[in-house]
Amino acid sequence: MTRFLFLTVALVCAIAGSGCAIFDPPSVPVTVTPPRREMPESAKRPCRLLELPSTISADTLEQLLVDQAVALVHCDIARQTAVDVHAGEHADEDEWLRSLGVEP
């Protein structure tokens, strides 16, 4: 019985004492939101690469390869746009943190 009473009192004191602990305020105001950039729709769409048909002639193959090269270039442009927007958003957030006096 004494052990149970001791554990109960210790638990009550620990809970009561933890409520009085002093915490440092956050280094960045929590009500302020960081800057955001919108991702262009062209960067959100998945890339569509062409499939070769089961029977194909040399002329058709040449045209399909040209079309495939164009599709790859468009896909790479969209991917690079997404990378640039993502990196730019991080740069904006770092600058925003510096303006608040916090080193990112």
C-alpha positions as CSV (number, residue, x, y, z in Angstrom):
1,M,0.0,0.0,0.0
2,T,2.8,2.4,0.8
3,R,4.5,1.8,-2.5
4,F,1.2,2.4,-4.4
5,L,0.7,5.7,-2.5
6,F,4.3,6.8,-3.1
7,L,4.0,6.1,-6.9
8,T,0.6,7.9,-7.0
9,V,2.1,11.0,-5.3
10,A,5.2,10.9,-7.5
11,L,3.0,10.8,-10.6
12,V,0.8,13.6,-9.5
13,C,3.8,15.8,-8.7
14,A,5.5,15.0,-12.0
15,I,2.3,15.9,-13.9
16,A,1.8,19.1,-11.9
17,G,5.5,20.1,-12.2
18,S,5.6,19.6,-16.0
19,G,2.9,22.1,-16.5
20,C,5.0,24.8,-14.9
21,A,8.1,24.2,-17.1
22,I,9.3,27.2,-19.0
23,F,9.7,26.8,-22.7
24,D,11.5,29.1,-25.0
25,P,9.3,30.8,-27.6
26,P,9.7,29.6,-31.1
27,S,12.4,31.3,-33.1
28,V,10.0,31.9,-36.0
29,P,6.5,33.3,-35.5
30,V,4.1,30.5,-36.0
31,T,1.3,32.7,-37.4
32,V,3.4,33.8,-40.4
33,T,3.4,31.5,-43.4
34,P,6.4,31.1,-45.7
35,P,6.3,32.1,-49.3
36,R,5.0,29.6,-51.9
37,R,5.4,29.2,-55.6
38,E,2.8,27.6,-57.9
39,M,3.9,24.6,-59.9
40,P,3.0,25.1,-63.6
41,E,0.4,22.7,-65.1
42,S,3.0,21.5,-67.7
43,A,5.2,20.3,-64.9
44,K,2.4,18.4,-63.1
45,R,1.3,16.4,-66.1
46,P,3.0,13.0,-66.6
47,C,5.2,12.5,-69.6
48,R,3.7,10.4,-72.4
49,L,6.2,8.4,-74.4
50,L,5.2,6.7,-77.6
51,E,5.0,2.9,-78.0
52,L,6.1,1.1,-81.1
53,P,3.5,-0.8,-83.0
54,S,3.9,-4.5,-83.6
55,T,4.4,-4.1,-87.4
56,I,6.4,-1.1,-88.6
57,S,8.0,0.2,-91.8
58,A,11.3,2.1,-92.1
59,D,9.5,5.4,-92.8
60,T,7.1,4.9,-89.9
61,L,10.0,4.1,-87.6
62,E,11.9,7.2,-88.6
63,Q,8.8,9.4,-87.9
64,L,8.2,7.6,-84.6
65,L,11.8,8.2,-83.5
66,V,11.4,11.9,-84.4
67,D,8.2,12.1,-82.5
68,Q,9.8,10.3,-79.5
69,A,12.7,12.8,-79.5
70,V,10.2,15.7,-79.4
71,A,8.3,14.1,-76.6
72,L,11.5,13.6,-74.6
73,V,12.5,17.2,-75.1
74,H,9.1,18.3,-73.9
75,C,9.3,16.0,-70.9
76,D,12.8,17.3,-70.0
77,I,11.6,20.9,-70.2
78,A,8.7,20.1,-67.8
79,R,11.0,18.3,-65.4
80,Q,13.4,21.1,-65.4
81,T,10.6,23.6,-64.8
82,A,9.5,21.6,-61.8
83,V,13.0,21.4,-60.4
84,D,13.5,25.2,-60.9
85,V,10.2,26.0,-59.1
86,H,11.1,23.7,-56.3
87,A,14.6,25.2,-55.9
88,G,13.2,28.7,-56.2
89,E,10.6,28.0,-53.4
90,H,13.4,26.8,-51.1
91,A,15.4,30.0,-51.9
92,D,12.4,32.1,-51.2
93,E,11.9,30.3,-47.8
94,D,15.5,30.8,-46.9
95,E,15.3,34.5,-47.7
96,W,12.1,34.8,-45.7
97,L,13.8,33.1,-42.7
98,R,16.7,35.5,-43.0
99,S,14.3,38.5,-43.0
100,L,12.9,37.2,-39.7
101,G,16.4,37.0,-38.2
102,V,16.7,33.2,-38.4
103,E,19.6,31.5,-40.2
104,P,18.2,28.5,-42.3
